[in-house]
Amino acid sequence: SIARPELSIAELQSGQQFELRIRIENTSAVAGKETIEVYIKPQGGSVVPRIRELKGFQKLLIAAHSEAESTIRLGVDELLTVNQAGQRKLEPGALKVIIGTGTETYLEDQIMIVP
């Protein structure tokens, strides 16, 4: 889930962050490790984006037959893009958020940076 799917550039510059949470269940009889990865893909903007960009990750140890929650935050540093002039800046617009393991997608949603 995404606690607040829309933040303004001013809110992000003042330190607010998007908070992404996902619960993972281990259905096996042994403990296991899982690396949760967060990717974003800009939906438009002044620069043609990569297919997706890794913006955060967290490694979890999940006990047998139990669940764990991963919380990853995205702030200004993770959301800056490089424009055509080579400047790093926050651009308003929609960003597709993909949370998974690199091979398996658990959650796909959208966040908005508003002017």
C-alpha positions as CSV (number, residue, x, y, z in Angstrom):
1,S,0.0,0.0,0.0
2,I,1.0,3.6,-0.5
3,A,0.2,5.8,2.6
4,R,-0.2,9.0,0.5
5,P,-0.1,8.6,-3.2
6,E,0.2,12.3,-4.0
7,L,2.8,14.9,-2.8
8,S,3.7,18.3,-4.1
9,I,7.3,19.3,-5.1
10,A,7.3,21.7,-2.1
11,E,6.2,18.9,0.3
12,L,9.0,16.7,-1.0
13,Q,11.6,19.4,-0.8
14,S,10.5,20.1,2.8
15,G,11.4,16.4,3.7
16,Q,8.1,14.6,3.2
17,Q,8.3,11.1,1.5
18,F,6.2,8.6,-0.2
19,E,5.9,5.6,2.2
20,L,5.5,2.2,0.5
21,R,4.5,-0.9,2.5
22,I,4.1,-4.5,1.5
23,R,3.5,-7.6,3.5
24,I,5.3,-10.8,2.4
25,E,4.2,-14.3,3.5
26,N,6.6,-17.3,3.9
27,T,4.4,-20.4,3.4
28,S,7.3,-22.8,3.7
29,A,8.4,-24.9,6.7
30,V,11.8,-23.1,6.8
31,A,12.9,-19.5,7.4
32,G,13.9,-17.7,4.2
33,K,15.3,-14.4,3.0
34,E,13.6,-12.1,0.5
35,T,14.9,-8.9,-1.0
36,I,12.1,-6.4,-1.7
37,E,13.0,-4.0,-4.5
38,V,11.2,-0.8,-5.5
39,Y,11.4,0.4,-9.0
40,I,9.9,3.6,-10.6
41,K,9.1,4.4,-14.1
42,P,8.2,8.0,-15.0
43,Q,5.0,8.3,-17.1
44,G,6.0,11.2,-19.3
45,G,8.3,14.2,-18.5
46,S,11.0,16.1,-20.4
47,V,13.3,13.1,-20.7
48,V,12.7,9.7,-22.2
49,P,12.8,7.4,-19.1
50,R,14.5,4.1,-18.6
51,I,12.3,1.0,-18.6
52,R,12.5,1.1,-14.8
53,E,14.9,2.5,-12.2
54,L,15.8,0.7,-8.9
55,K,15.1,3.3,-6.2
56,G,15.2,1.3,-3.0
57,F,15.4,-2.2,-1.5
58,Q,15.2,-4.0,1.8
59,K,16.3,-7.5,2.7
60,L,14.0,-9.4,5.0
61,L,14.4,-12.6,7.0
62,I,11.0,-14.3,7.3
63,A,10.4,-17.1,9.8
64,A,8.7,-20.2,8.6
65,H,4.9,-19.9,8.2
66,S,4.9,-16.2,9.0
67,E,4.6,-12.8,7.5
68,A,6.9,-9.7,7.5
69,E,6.3,-6.2,6.4
70,S,8.7,-4.1,4.4
71,T,8.5,-0.3,4.5
72,I,10.5,1.7,1.9
73,R,10.4,5.5,1.6
74,L,11.0,7.6,-1.5
75,G,12.0,11.2,-1.0
76,V,13.7,13.9,-3.1
77,D,17.0,12.0,-3.6
78,E,15.2,9.0,-5.1
79,L,12.8,11.0,-7.3
80,L,15.2,13.5,-8.9
81,T,15.5,13.1,-12.7
82,V,18.2,14.5,-15.0
83,N,16.7,16.9,-17.6
84,Q,18.0,17.6,-21.1
85,A,20.3,20.3,-19.7
86,G,21.9,17.8,-17.4
87,Q,20.3,19.3,-14.3
88,R,18.9,17.1,-11.5
89,K,15.4,18.3,-10.6
90,L,12.0,17.1,-9.4
91,E,9.5,17.0,-12.3
92,P,5.8,17.0,-11.7
93,G,3.9,14.0,-13.1
94,A,2.9,10.4,-12.5
95,L,5.4,7.7,-11.6
96,K,4.6,4.0,-11.9
97,V,5.8,2.2,-8.7
98,I,6.7,-1.5,-9.0
99,I,7.4,-3.4,-5.8
100,G,8.8,-7.0,-6.1
101,T,11.9,-9.1,-6.2
102,G,13.2,-8.3,-9.6
103,T,11.6,-11.5,-11.1
104,E,8.2,-11.4,-9.3
105,T,6.0,-8.3,-8.9
106,Y,4.0,-8.0,-5.7
107,L,2.4,-4.6,-6.2
108,E,2.2,-2.1,-9.1
109,D,0.7,1.3,-8.3
110,Q,1.1,5.0,-9.2
111,I,2.3,8.0,-7.2
112,M,1.9,11.6,-8.3
113,I,4.3,14.6,-7.9
114,V,2.2,17.7,-8.3
115,P,3.5,21.2,-8.9
